[in-house]
Amino acid sequence: MKTRIVLMTLCLGAGLWVGCHPVPQVADAPQVAEVPKPGQLTFEKHCASCHGPTGKGDGYRMFNPPVADLTSAKVYTQLAPQLIRTVHEGRANTAMGTWENVLSDQDIEDVIAYLRSLRKDSDPR
Protein backbone atom coordinates (compact mmCIF):
# COMPACT_ATOMS: atom_id res chain seq x y z
CA MET A 1 0.00 0.00 0.00
CA LYS A 2 2.82 2.39 0.93
CA THR A 3 4.56 1.69 -2.38
CA ARG A 4 1.34 2.34 -4.28
CA ILE A 5 0.90 5.76 -2.61
CA VAL A 6 4.50 6.67 -3.43
CA LEU A 7 4.00 5.62 -7.07
CA MET A 8 0.72 7.54 -7.30
CA THR A 9 2.39 10.63 -5.88
CA LEU A 10 5.28 10.35 -8.34
CA CYS A 11 2.90 9.76 -11.23
CA LEU A 12 0.71 12.71 -10.26
CA GLY A 13 3.74 14.94 -10.01
CA ALA A 14 4.86 13.85 -13.44
CA GLY A 15 1.34 14.02 -14.88
CA LEU A 16 1.38 10.31 -15.66
CA TRP A 17 -1.54 9.07 -13.58
CA VAL A 18 -3.11 6.17 -15.39
CA GLY A 19 -6.36 7.17 -17.01
CA CYS A 20 -5.74 10.84 -16.42
CA HIS A 21 -4.06 13.34 -18.60
CA PRO A 22 -2.28 16.47 -17.61
CA VAL A 23 -4.61 19.43 -17.40
CA PRO A 24 -4.12 21.47 -20.55
CA GLN A 25 -2.89 24.97 -19.91
CA VAL A 26 -5.40 27.63 -20.80
CA ALA A 27 -3.91 29.92 -23.37
CA ASP A 28 -3.92 33.60 -22.62
CA ALA A 29 -6.83 35.43 -24.11
CA PRO A 30 -6.04 36.37 -27.69
CA GLN A 31 -4.72 39.88 -28.04
CA VAL A 32 -7.28 42.14 -29.61
CA ALA A 33 -5.71 44.64 -31.93
CA GLU A 34 -6.36 48.17 -30.79
CA VAL A 35 -8.59 49.95 -33.25
CA PRO A 36 -7.02 53.28 -34.17
CA LYS A 37 -8.99 56.38 -33.27
CA PRO A 38 -10.32 58.45 -36.18
CA GLY A 39 -7.49 60.63 -37.41
CA GLN A 40 -4.77 58.61 -35.68
CA LEU A 41 -3.38 56.97 -38.82
CA THR A 42 -3.43 60.26 -40.71
CA PHE A 43 -1.65 61.96 -37.79
CA GLU A 44 0.97 59.21 -37.64
CA LYS A 45 1.54 59.36 -41.39
CA HIS A 46 1.64 63.12 -41.92
CA CYS A 47 2.09 64.91 -38.59
CA ALA A 48 4.08 62.79 -36.14
CA SER A 49 7.46 63.25 -37.82
CA CYS A 50 7.37 66.92 -36.83
CA HIS A 51 4.93 67.09 -33.91
CA GLY A 52 6.00 63.80 -32.32
CA PRO A 53 4.07 60.61 -31.71
CA THR A 54 2.11 62.19 -28.85
CA GLY A 55 1.82 65.65 -30.43
CA LYS A 56 4.13 67.36 -27.94
CA GLY A 57 6.35 68.89 -30.62
CA ASP A 58 9.13 66.36 -30.11
CA GLY A 59 9.21 64.71 -33.51
CA TYR A 60 12.44 63.57 -35.07
CA ARG A 61 12.51 66.59 -37.39
CA MET A 62 13.62 69.82 -35.74
CA PHE A 63 12.78 73.31 -36.93
CA ASN A 64 13.42 76.91 -36.00
CA PRO A 65 11.03 78.11 -34.73
CA PRO A 66 10.09 74.83 -33.06
CA VAL A 67 6.88 73.11 -34.05
CA ALA A 68 3.78 73.52 -31.92
CA ASP A 69 3.02 71.31 -28.95
CA LEU A 70 -0.41 70.16 -30.07
CA THR A 71 -1.34 69.12 -26.53
CA SER A 72 -0.76 72.61 -25.13
CA ALA A 73 -3.57 74.68 -23.69
CA LYS A 74 -3.00 77.26 -26.44
CA VAL A 75 -3.79 74.73 -29.16
CA TYR A 76 -6.40 72.82 -27.17
CA THR A 77 -8.50 75.92 -26.54
CA GLN A 78 -8.56 76.99 -30.19
CA LEU A 79 -11.82 76.44 -31.96
CA ALA A 80 -11.96 73.77 -34.64
CA PRO A 81 -12.36 76.30 -37.51
CA GLN A 82 -9.12 78.01 -36.45
CA LEU A 83 -7.25 74.72 -36.40
CA ILE A 84 -8.75 73.67 -39.73
CA ARG A 85 -7.61 76.95 -41.27
CA THR A 86 -4.09 76.42 -39.87
CA VAL A 87 -3.91 72.94 -41.38
CA HIS A 88 -5.36 74.14 -44.70
CA GLU A 89 -3.21 77.25 -45.08
CA GLY A 90 -0.15 76.49 -42.96
CA ARG A 91 1.56 79.08 -40.78
CA ALA A 92 3.67 81.91 -42.14
CA ASN A 93 7.36 81.93 -41.17
CA THR A 94 7.23 78.38 -39.79
CA ALA A 95 7.73 74.89 -41.16
CA MET A 96 3.96 74.31 -41.11
CA GLY A 97 3.01 74.09 -44.75
CA THR A 98 -0.38 73.86 -46.41
CA TRP A 99 -2.21 70.54 -46.30
CA GLU A 100 -5.44 71.40 -48.12
CA ASN A 101 -4.29 69.63 -51.29
CA VAL A 102 -3.04 66.57 -49.40
CA LEU A 103 -5.73 65.92 -46.79
CA SER A 104 -9.49 65.93 -47.28
CA ASP A 105 -11.68 68.08 -45.06
CA GLN A 106 -12.78 64.89 -43.28
CA ASP A 107 -9.14 63.86 -42.72
CA ILE A 108 -8.40 67.25 -41.18
CA GLU A 109 -11.46 67.10 -38.91
CA ASP A 110 -10.48 63.59 -37.82
CA VAL A 111 -6.91 64.69 -37.06
CA ILE A 112 -8.21 67.58 -34.97
CA ALA A 113 -10.47 65.21 -33.04
CA TYR A 114 -7.47 62.96 -32.51
CA LEU A 115 -5.43 65.94 -31.24
CA ARG A 116 -8.12 66.64 -28.68
CA SER A 117 -7.86 63.02 -27.49
CA LEU A 118 -4.09 63.37 -27.10
CA ARG A 119 -4.63 66.22 -24.66
CA LYS A 120 -7.17 64.19 -22.70
CA ASP A 121 -4.89 61.14 -22.67
CA SER A 122 -1.91 63.11 -21.38
CA ASP A 123 -3.76 65.40 -18.96
CA PRO A 124 -6.70 63.86 -17.10
CA ARG A 125 -8.07 67.24 -15.98
C-alpha positions in Angstrom: 0.0 0.0 0.0 2.8 2.4 0.9 4.6 1.7 -2.4 1.3 2.3 -4.3 0.9 5.8 -2.6 4.5 6.7 -3.4 4.0 5.6 -7.1 0.7 7.5 -7.3 2.4 10.6 -5.9 5.3 10.4 -8.3 2.9 9.8 -11.2 0.7 12.7 -10.3 3.7 14.9 -10.0 4.9 13.8 -13.4 1.3 14.0 -14.9 1.4 10.3 -15.7 -1.5 9.1 -13.6 -3.1 6.2 -15.4 -6.4 7.2 -17.0 -5.7 10.8 -16.4 -4.1 13.3 -18.6 -2.3 16.5 -17.6 -4.6 19.4 -17.4 -4.1 21.5 -20.5 -2.9 25.0 -19.9 -5.4 27.6 -20.8 -3.9 29.9 -23.4 -3.9 33.6 -22.6 -6.8 35.4 -24.1 -6.0 36.4 -27.7 -4.7 39.9 -28.0 -7.3 42.1 -29.6 -5.7 44.6 -31.9 -6.4 48.2 -30.8 -8.6 50.0 -33.3 -7.0 53.3 -34.2 -9.0 56.4 -33.3 -10.3 58.5 -36.2 -7.5 60.6 -37.4 -4.8 58.6 -35.7 -3.4 57.0 -38.8 -3.4 60.3 -40.7 -1.7 62.0 -37.8 1.0 59.2 -37.6 1.5 59.4 -41.4 1.6 63.1 -41.9 2.1 64.9 -38.6 4.1 62.8 -36.1 7.5 63.3 -37.8 7.4 66.9 -36.8 4.9 67.1 -33.9 6.0 63.8 -32.3 4.1 60.6 -31.7 2.1 62.2 -28.9 1.8 65.7 -30.4 4.1 67.4 -27.9 6.4 68.9 -30.6 9.1 66.4 -30.1 9.2 64.7 -33.5 12.4 63.6 -35.1 12.5 66.6 -37.4 13.6 69.8 -35.7 12.8 73.3 -36.9 13.4 76.9 -36.0 11.0 78.1 -34.7 10.1 74.8 -33.1 6.9 73.1 -34.1 3.8 73.5 -31.9 3.0 71.3 -29.0 -0.4 70.2 -30.1 -1.3 69.1 -26.5 -0.8 72.6 -25.1 -3.6 74.7 -23.7 -3.0 77.3 -26.4 -3.8 74.7 -29.2 -6.4 72.8 -27.2 -8.5 75.9 -26.5 -8.6 77.0 -30.2 -11.8 76.4 -32.0 -12.0 73.8 -34.6 -12.4 76.3 -37.5 -9.1 78.0 -36.4 -7.3 74.7 -36.4 -8.8 73.7 -39.7 -7.6 76.9 -41.3 -4.1 76.4 -39.9 -3.9 72.9 -41.4 -5.4 74.1 -44.7 -3.2 77.2 -45.1 -0.2 76.5 -43.0 1.6 79.1 -40.8 3.7 81.9 -42.1 7.4 81.9 -41.2 7.2 78.4 -39.8 7.7 74.9 -41.2 4.0 74.3 -41.1 3.0 74.1 -44.7 -0.4 73.9 -46.4 -2.2 70.5 -46.3 -5.4 71.4 -48.1 -4.3 69.6 -51.3 -3.0 66.6 -49.4 -5.7 65.9 -46.8 -9.5 65.9 -47.3 -11.7 68.1 -45.1 -12.8 64.9 -43.3 -9.1 63.9 -42.7 -8.4 67.2 -41.2 -11.5 67.1 -38.9 -10.5 63.6 -37.8 -6.9 64.7 -37.1 -8.2 67.6 -35.0 -10.5 65.2 -33.0 -7.5 63.0 -32.5 -5.4 65.9 -31.2 -8.1 66.6 -28.7 -7.9 63.0 -27.5 -4.1 63.4 -27.1 -4.6 66.2 -24.7 -7.2 64.2 -22.7 -4.9 61.1 -22.7 -1.9 63.1 -21.4 -3.8 65.4 -19.0 -6.7 63.9 -17.1 -8.1 67.2 -16.0 
